[in-house]
Amino acid sequence: MRNRSIILAARVISLVFSPFYLPVAAFLYLLFFSYLKYTSWSYRALVLGLVYVFTVLVPLVLIYFYRKVNGWTRRELSRRERRIVPYVLSITSYAVLFYLMENLRMPRFMLGIVAGALVIQVVCALVNPWVKVSTHAAAAGGVIGTIIAFSLIFGFSLILPLCLGILLAGVVCTARLILRQHSLIDLALGLFIGVVCAFCLILKI
């Protein structure tokens, strides 16, 4: 009974902290807990709507239909050799979002978040033929890299948000280990890719 509860908790954590939802969480933080909270509700709704549609809704729907067409379960789709098409679908959707936001002349640090998430997926896709890198860990690493970059850009204290980001990464990686979806190498590589890509892209853009 205890093992079942642990596995259920790990599944819930993996679902709640899915890589698809973390860009939305980053924008929620920016729009409601930074100076952007003084922007209009319509502007914030537009930004969140765009981010949700192209980082969550479109990729998940396309991947769902791809899985159904092939008659695979979620676990079967997670096999390394079957992850290429889902990567391509997600990368395309993120690229469209970046293009739209750039044409709407949104702030550069917002573009940095999308660019960081996009590059993280591209790097994970390139590594995939050799290592089943964890996109959950990469997304969690992206949160850490984003926090460090924003602390330099906006000059806020790094300690509390960084501790929370590291805690999040630890919880997510532990959940993936419990579910036996990844090895320690998969998780460590994912964290490294996430931190480096997010940090560099946000500062550069």
C-alpha positions as CSV (number, residue, x, y, z in Angstrom):
1,M,0.0,0.0,0.0
2,R,2.8,2.4,0.9
3,N,4.6,1.6,-2.4
4,R,1.4,2.3,-4.3
5,S,1.1,5.7,-2.6
6,I,4.6,6.6,-3.5
7,I,4.2,5.7,-7.1
8,L,0.9,7.6,-7.3
9,A,2.6,10.7,-5.8
10,A,5.4,10.3,-8.3
11,R,2.9,10.2,-11.2
12,V,1.1,13.3,-9.9
13,I,4.3,15.2,-9.6
14,S,5.4,14.2,-13.1
15,L,2.0,15.4,-14.4
16,V,1.8,18.6,-12.5
17,F,5.4,19.6,-13.3
18,S,5.2,18.4,-16.9
19,P,7.8,20.3,-19.2
20,F,4.8,21.7,-21.1
21,Y,3.5,23.6,-18.1
22,L,6.7,25.2,-16.9
23,P,6.8,28.1,-19.5
24,V,3.3,29.0,-18.4
25,A,4.4,29.0,-14.8
26,A,7.3,31.3,-15.7
27,F,5.0,33.7,-17.4
28,L,2.5,33.6,-14.6
29,Y,5.3,34.6,-12.2
30,L,6.5,37.4,-14.4
31,L,3.0,38.8,-15.1
32,F,1.8,38.7,-11.5
33,F,4.8,39.1,-9.3
34,S,7.1,41.5,-11.2
35,Y,6.6,45.1,-12.4
36,L,4.4,43.5,-15.2
37,K,1.6,43.2,-12.7
38,Y,0.9,46.8,-13.5
39,T,0.1,46.1,-17.1
40,S,-3.5,45.7,-18.2
41,W,-5.5,42.5,-17.7
42,S,-6.1,42.3,-21.5
43,Y,-2.3,42.4,-22.1
44,R,-1.6,39.7,-19.5
45,A,-4.5,37.6,-20.8
46,L,-3.1,37.9,-24.4
47,V,0.4,36.8,-23.3
48,L,-0.7,33.9,-21.2
49,G,-3.2,32.8,-23.8
50,L,-0.5,32.7,-26.5
51,V,2.0,30.9,-24.2
52,Y,-0.6,28.3,-23.1
53,V,-1.9,27.6,-26.7
54,F,1.6,27.1,-28.2
55,T,3.5,25.4,-25.3
56,V,0.7,23.3,-23.9
57,L,-2.5,22.9,-25.9
58,V,-1.1,22.5,-29.5
59,P,1.8,20.2,-28.6
60,L,-0.3,18.0,-26.3
61,V,-3.1,17.7,-28.9
62,L,-0.7,16.9,-31.8
63,I,1.2,14.4,-29.7
64,Y,-2.0,12.8,-28.5
65,F,-3.2,12.2,-32.1
66,Y,0.2,10.9,-33.1
67,R,0.1,8.4,-30.3
68,K,-3.5,7.3,-31.1
69,V,-2.7,6.9,-34.8
70,N,0.1,4.5,-33.9
71,G,-1.9,2.8,-31.2
72,W,0.7,3.4,-28.5
73,T,0.2,3.9,-24.8
74,R,2.0,6.9,-23.1
75,R,4.6,4.5,-21.8
76,E,5.2,3.0,-25.3
77,L,5.6,6.5,-26.8
78,S,8.2,7.4,-24.2
79,R,10.7,4.9,-25.7
80,R,13.7,6.8,-27.0
81,E,13.4,5.8,-30.6
82,R,9.7,7.0,-30.7
83,R,10.4,10.5,-29.2
84,I,11.6,12.2,-32.4
85,V,8.2,13.1,-33.8
86,P,6.9,14.5,-30.5
87,Y,10.1,16.6,-30.3
88,V,9.5,17.9,-33.8
89,L,5.9,18.8,-33.0
90,S,6.8,20.6,-29.8
91,I,9.8,22.4,-31.4
92,T,7.6,23.6,-34.3
93,S,4.9,24.9,-31.9
94,Y,7.5,26.8,-29.7
95,A,9.1,28.3,-32.8
96,V,5.7,29.6,-34.0
97,L,5.2,31.2,-30.6
98,F,8.6,32.9,-30.7
99,Y,7.8,34.2,-34.1
100,L,4.5,35.6,-33.0
101,M,5.8,37.2,-29.9
102,E,8.7,38.8,-31.7
103,N,6.3,40.3,-34.3
104,L,4.1,41.6,-31.4
105,R,7.3,43.3,-30.1
106,M,7.0,41.8,-26.6
107,P,9.9,42.4,-24.1
108,R,13.1,40.7,-24.9
109,F,13.2,38.8,-21.6
110,M,9.9,37.2,-22.5
111,L,11.3,36.1,-25.8
112,G,14.3,34.8,-23.8
113,I,12.0,32.4,-21.9
114,V,10.5,31.0,-25.1
115,A,13.9,30.9,-26.8
116,G,15.4,29.1,-23.8
117,A,12.6,26.5,-23.7
118,L,12.9,26.1,-27.5
119,V,16.6,25.5,-27.5
120,I,16.3,23.1,-24.5
121,Q,14.0,20.9,-26.6
122,V,16.3,21.2,-29.7
123,V,19.3,20.1,-27.7
124,C,17.3,17.2,-26.0
125,A,16.2,16.1,-29.5
126,L,19.7,16.1,-30.8
127,V,21.0,14.1,-27.8
128,N,18.0,11.6,-28.0
129,P,19.6,9.2,-30.5
130,W,22.3,8.4,-27.9
131,V,20.7,9.2,-24.5
132,K,17.1,9.3,-23.4
133,V,17.6,12.6,-21.7
134,S,14.8,13.6,-19.3
135,T,12.8,16.5,-20.5
136,H,11.3,16.8,-17.0
137,A,14.8,17.4,-15.6
138,A,15.7,19.7,-18.5
139,A,12.6,21.8,-17.8
140,A,13.4,21.9,-14.1
141,G,17.0,22.9,-14.9
142,G,15.5,25.6,-17.2
143,V,13.7,27.0,-14.1
144,I,17.0,27.2,-12.2
145,G,18.7,28.9,-15.2
146,T,15.9,31.3,-15.6
147,I,16.0,32.3,-11.9
148,I,19.7,33.0,-12.1
149,A,19.4,35.0,-15.3
150,F,16.5,37.1,-14.0
151,S,18.3,37.8,-10.7
152,L,21.1,39.3,-12.8
153,I,18.7,41.3,-15.1
154,F,16.3,42.6,-12.4
155,G,18.7,42.6,-9.4
156,F,16.5,40.6,-7.0
157,S,17.7,38.3,-4.2
158,L,18.8,34.9,-5.5
159,I,18.7,32.8,-2.4
160,L,14.9,32.0,-1.8
161,P,13.9,31.5,-5.5
162,L,17.0,29.5,-6.2
163,C,16.4,27.2,-3.2
164,L,12.8,26.7,-4.4
165,G,14.0,25.9,-7.9
166,I,16.6,23.4,-6.7
167,L,13.9,21.8,-4.5
168,L,11.6,21.6,-7.4
169,A,14.3,19.9,-9.5
170,G,15.0,17.4,-6.7
171,V,11.3,16.5,-6.4
172,V,10.8,16.1,-10.1
173,C,14.0,14.0,-10.7
174,T,13.1,11.8,-7.7
175,A,9.7,11.2,-9.2
176,R,11.1,10.2,-12.5
177,L,13.5,7.8,-10.8
178,I,10.7,6.2,-8.8
179,L,8.7,5.7,-12.0
180,R,11.8,4.2,-13.6
181,Q,11.5,6.4,-16.6
182,H,15.1,7.6,-16.5
183,S,18.6,6.8,-15.1
184,L,20.7,9.2,-13.1
185,I,22.7,10.1,-16.2
186,D,19.5,11.0,-18.1
187,L,18.4,13.3,-15.3
188,A,21.8,14.9,-14.7
189,L,22.2,15.6,-18.4
190,G,18.7,17.0,-18.6
191,L,19.4,19.4,-15.6
192,F,22.7,20.5,-17.2
193,I,21.1,21.2,-20.6
194,G,18.2,23.1,-18.9
195,V,20.3,25.3,-16.7
196,V,22.9,26.3,-19.4
197,C,20.4,26.8,-22.2
198,A,17.9,28.9,-20.2
199,F,20.6,31.0,-18.6
200,C,22.5,31.8,-21.8
201,L,19.5,32.4,-24.0
202,I,17.7,34.8,-21.5
203,L,20.9,36.8,-21.0
204,K,21.8,36.9,-24.7
205,I,18.3,37.9,-25.9
